[in-house]
């Protein structure tokens, strides 16, 4: 059974850091673009960052550039999102998703994703 499982969310103070993990089972991530998305209450789901299946090129939403870093470890079949300098507006449920495409470009549009995890809550508050 194909599955993505996120972990690492929690409560953190403004300026703090968290590292999210997205572990895949039932398939190998090598040939998938992987993205992180988030959804705050009352808002649409938005793309945060993605990493391409080929060459590991990374893309970021403007709101997180310079603060978040996405990486993948194909040997562990896991993708990470390191989040630094967190702000209250980063509060949301964070999801990882897989786009079934092998290439240099990944897509931050939620509609382009083929598989989704269940999400992990990130709350930034003092």
N, C-alpha and C positions, 0 to 999 in steps of 0.2 A: 504494500500500500504506500503510495507516494505521500510524503508528509514533510512539512516544514514546521519546526518548533522554535519559537523565540524564547529567549531568557535574558535576564540581566536588568530588567526594569526595576523601578523602585522610587522612593522619595529622596530627593537631593536638594540641598540649598542652592540658591542662585550663585553662579560661579563655580559650582562643583562639576564633577565628571561621572559618567557612567559608561560602561561598555556593554552593548547588546550583542547577543549571539543568535545566529540563525542556523540551526542544524538540520540537515536534510536526511531523510531516510527513505528507502524504497527506490531511490534513483541517485545518479551522480550529478553533482553540480557543474562538472567540467564543461558541459555543452549548453549551459543556461546562463543568461544574464540574470543577475540577482539585484534586486532593489529593496530599499527601505522606504516605507511610506508611513505617514502618520495621520491620525484623525482626532481632532479636538472636538469637544461637545458642541453640537450645532454647526459644525463646519464640514466641508467636503474633505474626503481623503486626498492628500497631496503627496507628491513624490518628494523625497528628501535627498536620496543619493542612490546611485546604482553603479555596478561594476560589470564590465563586459566580460563575456566568456572567453574571448580571444584577446590576449595581451593584457588583460586586467585593467583596461582604461576606466577611469573613474569620472563620475559626473556628480555635481552637487547643485541643489537649489541655492539661489542667492542668499536666502535667509540663514543658511548654515555654513556657507563657505568660510574656510579659515578656522572653523570651530569643530566640525565633524570630519571624521576620516573613516572611509569604508575600506575593508580589506577582505581577502578571501584566502582560505587555506584548503586547497582542493584535497590534500591528503587526509584532512579531518572532515571533509565534506561540510564545511562550515564557513559562513560569512559573518563578519563582525562590523559593528558600527561603534567607533570610539567617539563619544560626545563630550566635549570640553566646554568650559565657559558657558554652562547651561543658563538659560533665561526662563522666567516664568512662562513666556509665550511658547516655549518648547514643550510644555505640558500637553500630552496627548497619549493615545494608544498607538504604539508603534508596531507595524507589521512588516514582515519580510515577504517578498514575492519572487517568483521565478518566471522569467520570460523565455519561452522555448525558442531561442534563436542563438545561433553561433555566429559571432561577429565582433567587430570592433566598437560598435555603437550599442548602447543600451537605452531603454526608453523609460522616462519617469512618469508616463501616463498610466494611471491605475488600470484603465481599460485594456491596455496592451499585455497585462500580466496573465499567465496561465494558471499559476498555483499560488495559494496564499497560506500563510501561517495563521494562528489564532490570535496573535497580538500580545503585547506586553505593555503594561501601564508605566508611563514615565510621568512623574509629578515633580515639578520644580517650584519649591515654595520655602519661605523662611518660617 
